Amino acid sequence: MLTRRIALMLALVTVFPAGAVRAQAPIDIGTRLEPFVDDYLIEKMDGVRLMLHSPVVREKVFGFDAPWEGETSAYVTVLHDGEKYRMYYRGSSEINKHPEFTCVAESTDGIRFTRPNLGLFEFNGSKENNIVWMAQGGHAFTPFVDTNPNAKPDERFKAVAPLNAAGKGNALFAYTSPDGYHWKRIGDKPVITEGGFDSQNLAFWDDERGEYVCYFRGWRRVRDILRSTSRDFVTWSKPEWLSYTGAPAEDLYTNAITRYPRAPHIYVGFPKRLVPGRKAVESHPIDGVSDGVFMSSRDGLNFHRWPEAFLRPGLDRNNWTDRNIMAAWGVFELTPGEISIYYSQHYRHATAHMVRATVRTDGFVSVNAGYGGGEFVTKPLTFAGKELVINYSTSAPGEVRVEIQDASGQAVPGFALDDCPPIYGDRIERVVKWKGGSDVSSLAGKPVRLRVKMKDADVYSLRFR
């Protein structure tokens, strides 16, 4: 009996000759940008690795120092609408004990934010302020610009928020606005009832998938993230937990999940990771230290989350007290060559403020090779266009070379590694050339693999165009 079983198992095994590549269906990337935030396109790596790159903190962009704001102001959202960037946030102070308000600051460049004098709500006898919402829901009111082509003009802005002013209500309600300043609640019933909601709950329209997506706080041993989807912003699916293959269970206080603007088929997230029980500043009354982490997803539910910090608290002592390094919702390409993200600093201090941080364009993660060199080979791909463009960086003696292979792993004549002169330097966009030129249109629509050989170099993204 045992012999028969072994024979049957051997009969089911397909034996591949040494060096042969297992056949598989190609991934159609068309002309879309593919940043290497994960190993989705990579079949084999030898002497290279995926490397996470931390952002650089640039400048303070806004301080929470108005009388209706304060040291516990938080849950920031940054939107781009027409010629303006808008920063929505919770105005809050445990010292002054005023109610929690939703406020807005504005900027023409995404770097210098000021308060518009809106005259909508009264604070201490005056309407000269930037408050846009002061009813229930002000604890975590997170607006977005609705890009759904079927959205009504008077509902161009939408938001979700818990009704409970303390942020610990058991439901999320939906809100709309024609201009982002004048808001109203949709109906008297909540739209999502399963979750924690005492954090920044955010929603947006995903035109790649044709649905609204909402990410919010949940609890399963630790603070974690749930997702619901909707076609109409009123009826939502049953919440599902996000999954993080290979990542440990950790307290994720906020999520800041959004679509990456340059590759909108990919979600990127910037959770604030809280480590309860730790106290780095003994004189501070509340424990817990936090940092920023990075994660990405191709379906919005299954994420690759890096266990290493994306942004550390750093040398500033006031960032080592509770609930700091909280990313705002919003990712922007404000200036050529870099991506901007916003983070909170000095929470629960009189100097509480927001800073801008930047990474290289597409530079969250790279395929990295040290001085000894290495290479990676992609899975079979099909593409459209006539040239291959890479985002890369090398040292002075470093280099990158690219080979185009057929689906079986054999070099395509004219596009072999030896046909590609060494590429060195530092470019966001560099057209790959071989001895015969850069035109790859003869291979468009056919299954190919890319073999990328590297030395002391990083490759951040690629695309055909």
Helices and strands as residue ranges (DSSP letters): H 2-12, E 27-30, E 34-35, E 42-46, E 48-52, E 56-63, E 74-81, E 84-91, E 101-107, E 131-133, E 142-145, G 153-155, E 157-162, E 172-177, E 184-185, E 202-206, E 211-219, E 223-230, E 240-241, E 243-244, E 251-254, E 258-260, E 263-269, E 272-275, E 289-292, E 295-297, E 302-305, G 317-319, E 332-335, E 338-345, E 353-360, E 365-369, E 374-378, E 381-383, E 388-406, G 417-419, E 426-431, G 441-443, E 448-464
